[in-house]
Amino acid sequence: MMNKKKKLTVTLATMLTLGTVLSACGGGNNNGNTGAEATKAPASSEGTATDSGAPDTSKEVKLKMILVGGQPGDYDKVFGELNTKLKEKINATVETEFLDWSDWTQKYPLKFAANEDFDLVYTANWAFYNDQALKGGFLELTEDMLTKYMPQTWEAMPKVNWDQAKVDGKLYMVPNNNVEVTDKVVLYREDLRKKHNLPEINSAESYATYLKAIAKDEKGITAFGAKPADGWKFHELDQTLLEQNNNFNLVDASLLPLAYKLDDASGKIFNIYDTPEFTSLLQYYKDLADNGAWSKNVVSNKNDVWQDVKAGKVSSYAHNLGTVAANLAEMRRDKPDVELGIADLTPDKKKIAAISTQNGMSIHASSKNPERALMLIDLLQNDKEIHDLTMYGIAGSNYNPEGDKKFTAGPAAANYTGFSNWGWNSPLNRQDAAYPKEADDMFNSWQSSIYHFPLETFVFDSTPVKNEVANIGNVMLRYAIPLEYGLIDDLAKGQADLIKQLKSAGLDKVQTEMQKQIDAFLAAQK
């Protein structure tokens, strides 16, 4: 599923920032926390308290932070100003390394395997959180540490957020503090829909009608933008048309094709590739492929899909609502003559609220300055001055503040976007004044459909079957991607080959282990 790594996804956090391509932030309530609340005081050594009870920050430290996404053009300006403020507030500075979207999945685990020297890092349930927590890559965070070095975050964060971030009963992440929803929608060229007098897009069928018409009648425009070359193991529409449409939920969205039905209290898992729903969906995809909805070279596509939409080369793509809303606002700002629309293909289905680990920050297990790193995260989430700066950039340049809760794009907005600053989403997030009303209305309409279920916070420990999991991932890339993009003519044989290869890779063993963990998890809830 497109960016299932972001389940890659609608975040309200994402929805309300509208500042990045892959996610944006939300909220916007100013809770009144300011930099004055984080002060330094001299003491004998790092980690000890002064007479006032404040942590000792007498020794200056240099922190290193790792974020995913490309380095923004105005990084030096923004983080230069940030470091000036951090020096004053906690006697620290921070240097940031950015892992580009095109190769972060390869580079991220290597940072831990090599035990590189860094202090804090972006992580998420789709971005190696569980994996590195179990491998010992992250520092365990105790209540004493959080109350001492992150008092504002400890007070502001709902208890359920902390509980959701625990792995085997231990905490390794400071989760974001914002409401998020993972369901996906599609962004499409509304002007082209009107031009060809096509029906409203509100279902898989009406969307297929749109895509096939664009492919037939709009030369030079690819109907659907896909990018499996980044390592996505699923079709970008799977989350919408396979999961949301059938009330399935993948246990581990970034790794495995094993799912359960949301309303199944027993938590019985199954291989989504071995279901009649998937068989039917393959026919849908093959019909789109045969009608030219995407390029025949789709598997090797490395283009930025949104930039292709913006350039008029692609007419539609699938992503979470927040990202889509951000792109819509950007198009209205930069190319007002191009009319885009947002469509929910499963409007009557259950909607899932993301757990707090959708975005967050962790401390490297070998950090030399974990206390100061926690203090930095505390400021990122709760200090209005620091939060505004790191989320939106330089006021008057990258953004224009509109009161305490909204912002408009500044003349250099494009120079500060596209990376995971949503790791510290919080109630201080501003809402883009240009946030599309239709996206806001859509999210509000979802509120009555948000569904909570027993396995909502279950996290699979893949350690006992890590070799099988790796093998399964390779099989999915080799067999599932070509099949789902209609590059294999004999669908029945292609599906059978995929299932056979998954079994050879060890799927049955993984499924047995996963079911054992799920059964134990559910038993503990009784």
Secondary structure, 3 states (H helix, E strand, C coil): CCCHHHCCCEEHHHHHHCCCCCCCCCCCCCCCCCHHHCCCECCCCCCCECCCCCEECCCCEEEEEEEEECCCCCHHHHHHHHHHHHHHHHCEEEEEEEECCCCHHHHHHHHHHCCCCCCEEEEECCEEHHHHHHHCCECCCCHHHHHHHCHHHHHHCCHHHHHHCEECCEECCEECCCCEECCEEEEEEHHHHHHCCCCCCCCHHHHHHHHHHHHHHCCCCECCCCCHHHCCCCCCCHHHHHHHHHCEEECCCCCCCEEEECCCCCCCCEEHHHCHHHHHHHHHHHHHHHCCCCCCCHHHCCCCHHHHHHCCCECEEEEEHHHHHHHHHHHHHHCCCCCEEEECCCCCCCEEECCHHHCEEEEECCCCCHHHHHHHHHHHHHCHHHHHHHHHCCECCCEEEECCCEEEECCCHHHCCCECHHHHCCCCCCEECCCCHHHHHHHHHHHHHEECCCCCCCCCCCHHHHHHHHHHHHHHHHHHHHHHCCCCCCHHHHHHHHHHHHHHHCHHHHHHHHHHHHHHHHHHHC
